[in-house]
Amino acid sequence: MKWLLILVIGIVIGLVFSRRRSKSFNEKQSKNKENNKRKILESLNSKFANADVESLLSVSDATATRYLDELEKEDKIKQVGKTGKHVHYEKV
């Protein structure tokens, strides 16, 4: 019976500490994302492409696309073109 109590206490303590770390990590990640989106808006010319964001931030294509999608939803940029090589973005 003692071992069961020790096991339950250990699990509870583990959950408490993991949630604290997770919250801290998520806050840090969110700040990093906002800084990267700010860099995109400050550093790039009025017309830019996904590849420009990849180079600027040294991120993957998928990450650059996510940042651009978020900026577009925030009405800070607009996409010109539908798909492919001719797509670029403009600051609003």
CORCORVEN-V253879 format. One record per residue. N is the residue number from 1. OMEGA is omega in degrees with one decimal (999 if undefined). BURIAL is + if it has 16 or more other C-alpha atoms within 10 Angstrom, else -. D_FIRST is the distance of its C-alpha to the first C-alpha in Angstrom with 2 decimals. Layout:
N:OMEGA:BURIAL:D_FIRST, N:OMEGA:BURIAL:D_FIRST
This chain:
1:179.3:-:0.00, 2:-178.1:-:3.82, 3:178.3:-:5.49, 4:177.8:-:5.27, 5:178.8:-:6.60, 6:178.8:-:8.90, 7:-179.4:-:10.01, 8:178.7:-:10.97, 9:178.3:-:12.71, 10:178.9:-:14.45, 11:179.7:-:15.71, 12:179.3:-:17.02, 13:178.0:-:18.76, 14:178.6:-:20.21, 15:180.0:-:21.60, 16:-178.0:-:23.17, 17:-179.6:-:24.92, 18:178.0:-:26.09, 19:178.0:-:27.66, 20:179.0:-:29.47, 21:-179.1:-:30.91, 22:179.7:-:31.84, 23:179.3:-:33.70, 24:179.5:-:35.52, 25:-179.4:-:36.48, 26:177.6:-:37.78, 27:179.2:-:39.86, 28:-179.8:-:41.35, 29:179.4:-:42.10, 30:177.7:-:43.76, 31:179.2:-:45.94, 32:179.4:-:46.94, 33:179.9:-:47.94, 34:176.7:-:50.05, 35:179.6:-:51.71, 36:178.5:+:52.56, 37:176.4:+:54.08, 38:178.4:-:56.08, 39:179.4:-:57.33, 40:-177.0:+:58.48, 41:-177.5:+:60.53, 42:-168.8:-:61.98, 43:-173.1:-:62.76, 44:179.1:-:64.18, 45:-178.3:-:67.65, 46:176.1:-:68.42, 47:178.7:-:68.00, 48:-177.7:+:65.15, 49:178.4:+:63.20, 50:-178.7:+:59.66, 51:177.9:-:60.67, 52:177.9:+:61.75, 53:177.8:+:58.31, 54:-178.9:+:56.70, 55:-177.6:-:59.02, 56:-173.4:-:58.68, 57:-175.3:-:54.89, 58:179.0:-:54.23, 59:179.9:-:51.96, 60:177.2:-:51.77, 61:-178.4:-:53.92, 62:179.6:-:51.01, 63:177.9:+:50.04, 64:178.4:+:53.70, 65:178.0:+:54.00, 66:178.6:-:50.98, 67:-178.7:+:52.49, 68:176.9:+:55.85, 69:179.4:-:54.44, 70:178.4:-:52.69, 71:178.1:+:55.89, 72:177.9:+:57.84, 73:178.0:-:55.57, 74:-179.4:-:56.04, 75:176.6:-:59.83, 76:175.8:-:60.41, 77:173.2:+:61.82, 78:179.7:+:63.26, 79:175.9:+:63.34, 80:-175.7:-:66.80, 81:-176.0:-:67.00, 82:-177.3:-:64.65, 83:172.0:-:63.37, 84:-173.6:-:64.32, 85:-174.3:-:66.16, 86:177.5:-:68.22, 87:171.6:-:65.37, 88:-177.9:+:65.37, 89:177.5:+:64.14, 90:175.8:+:66.12, 91:180.0:+:65.15, 92:999:-:65.75
